[in-house]
């Protein structure tokens, strides 16, 4: 079992420590990423995934987890391993998992739900075309970030 040993009191909040949750998460993500390291790799695929999970759970970066945890891979080691991934394959694997889980969780009978649309005003020049929407002027601008939640 791979545990991150903290060196100081600046521990990330929300670390995954429950064995069952951690192991299940590691297996699912490892399968989706399709990591396949050489037998002589310094850090196993599991350690790389545990490291990424801890960065996610603590809402920090891979670099911060490397800094505060003993015997963990460096940020460079993690980036090197992730750089080899085929993102199209990863995206397809994630979509396939979502489809499987959606079928299991969505009931066959009709459901009532609400959709909340929110426009947040944007002031300034748009960096990438399509990042904002143009709508009726309000609050001193006609450009907004648009969000929808169910």
Secondary structure per residue as TSV (DSSP state, phi and psi in degrees):
chain	resnum	aa	ss	phi	psi
A	1	X	-	360.0	136.4
A	2	X	-	-100.1	117.6
A	3	X	-	-119.8	146.2
A	4	X	-	-92.0	124.3
A	5	X	E	-97.2	121.1
A	6	X	E	-78.0	139.8
A	7	X	-	-93.7	-26.3
A	8	X	S	-143.9	-175.7
A	9	X	S	-79.4	-5.8
A	10	X	-	-84.4	55.0
A	11	X	-	-76.7	140.5
A	12	X	-	-62.9	144.6
A	13	X	T	-77.3	148.0
A	14	X	T	73.9	30.8
A	15	X	-	-61.9	140.6
A	16	X	-	-79.2	111.4
A	17	X	-	-121.7	-18.5
A	18	X	-	-66.2	120.6
A	19	X	H	-54.7	-46.0
A	20	X	H	-65.6	-46.1
A	21	X	H	-64.8	-44.5
A	22	X	H	-63.3	-46.5
A	23	X	H	-67.1	-42.0
A	24	X	H	-63.3	-45.8
A	25	X	H	-60.1	-43.7
A	26	X	H	-61.0	-45.9
A	27	X	H	-63.5	-45.1
A	28	X	H	-63.8	-46.9
A	29	X	H	-69.8	-39.3
A	30	X	H	-60.8	-43.0
A	31	X	H	-63.3	-41.9
A	32	X	H	-68.4	-38.7
A	33	X	H	-74.2	-26.2
A	34	X	T	67.7	35.2
A	35	X	-	-66.4	139.2
A	36	X	-	-148.0	87.2
A	37	X	-	-86.8	158.7
A	38	X	-	-68.8	152.1
A	39	X	T	-60.6	-25.3
A	40	X	T	-95.7	13.7
A	41	X	-	-63.5	141.7
A	42	X	S	-64.2	-39.2
A	43	X	S	-120.4	129.2
A	44	X	-	-69.4	166.0
A	45	X	H	-58.4	-39.4
A	46	X	H	-61.9	-42.1
A	47	X	H	-64.9	-40.2
A	48	X	H	-61.2	-45.2
A	49	X	H	-67.6	-42.5
A	50	X	H	-57.1	-41.7
A	51	X	H	-62.1	-46.4
A	52	X	H	-64.5	-42.5
A	53	X	H	-60.2	-41.3
A	54	X	H	-67.5	-35.0
A	55	X	H	-65.1	-41.3
A	56	X	H	-66.3	-48.6
A	57	X	H	-63.8	-33.1
A	58	X	T	-90.6	0.6
A	59	X	T	51.9	45.7
A	60	X	S	-128.8	-161.3
A	61	X	-	-111.0	164.5
A	62	X	H	-58.9	-38.6
A	63	X	H	-61.9	-43.5
A	64	X	H	-64.7	-40.5
A	65	X	H	-63.7	-40.7
A	66	X	H	-61.8	-38.4
A	67	X	H	-68.8	-35.8
A	68	X	H	-101.5	-4.2
A	69	X	E	-114.1	131.8
A	70	X	E	-69.0	147.7
A	71	X	T	54.1	32.1
A	72	X	-	-103.8	157.6
A	73	X	-	-63.6	153.9
A	74	X	-	-76.4	164.3
A	75	X	H	-57.6	-41.5
A	76	X	H	-61.7	-39.1
A	77	X	H	-65.0	-41.3
A	78	X	H	-66.1	-47.0
A	79	X	H	-60.6	-39.6
A	80	X	H	-60.3	-44.2
A	81	X	H	-68.0	-39.3
A	82	X	H	-74.0	-28.3
A	83	X	H	-62.2	-25.1
A	84	X	T	-80.4	-9.2
A	85	X	S	-73.8	144.6
A	86	X	-	-90.3	107.0
A	87	X	H	-63.6	-31.8
A	88	X	H	-64.6	-40.5
A	89	X	H	-66.3	-42.2
A	90	X	H	-62.7	-46.4
A	91	X	H	-60.9	-42.2
A	92	X	H	-64.4	-41.0
A	93	X	H	-63.1	-41.7
A	94	X	H	-63.6	-44.4
A	95	X	H	-62.1	-40.8
A	96	X	H	-62.4	-43.0
A	97	X	H	-63.2	-42.2
A	98	X	H	-62.9	-39.9
A	99	X	H	-62.7	-45.1
A	100	X	H	-61.1	-47.0
A	101	X	H	-70.3	-32.8
A	102	X	H	-64.7	-41.8
A	103	X	H	-62.8	-36.5
A	104	X	H	-73.4	-31.6
A	105	X	H	-100.5	-22.9
A	106	X	S	-86.8	126.3
A	107	X	-	-75.5	151.8
A	108	X	S	-75.8	-23.6
A	109	X	S	-83.0	164.2
A	110	X	-	-64.8	148.9
A	111	X	-	-124.3	146.8
A	112	X	-	-100.3	135.6
A	113	X	-	-152.4	165.0
A	114	X	-	-119.0	147.4
A	115	X	-	-117.0	129.9
A	116	X	E	-110.0	118.0
A	117	X	E	-101.0	131.6
A	118	X	E	-131.0	131.8
A	119	X	E	-111.7	122.5
A	120	X	E	-106.0	123.7
A	121	X	E	-58.4	141.9
A	122	X	-	-122.4	126.9
A	123	X	-	-115.7	131.6
A	124	X	S	119.4	-170.8
A	125	X	-	-89.6	136.6
A	126	X	-	-75.1	125.3
A	127	X	S	-72.5	-45.7
A	128	X	S	-120.4	126.6
A	129	X	T	-60.5	131.6
A	130	X	T	99.0	-4.4
A	131	X	S	-70.6	-26.6
A	132	X	S	-125.3	165.6
A	133	X	E	-111.6	155.0
A	134	X	E	-105.9	131.2
A	135	X	E	-145.8	-174.1
A	136	X	E	-56.6	132.0
A	137	X	E	-57.5	134.9
A	138	X	E	-156.9	141.0
A	139	X	T	57.2	34.4
A	140	X	T	81.3	12.8
A	141	X	E	-152.6	158.7
A	142	X	E	-115.2	7.2
A	143	X	E	-112.2	135.8
A	144	X	E	-142.2	148.8
A	145	X	E	-83.7	132.2
A	146	X	E	-110.4	132.0
A	147	X	E	-129.0	145.4
A	148	X	E	-132.3	137.9
A	149	X	E	-133.9	149.3
A	150	X	-	-106.1	360.0
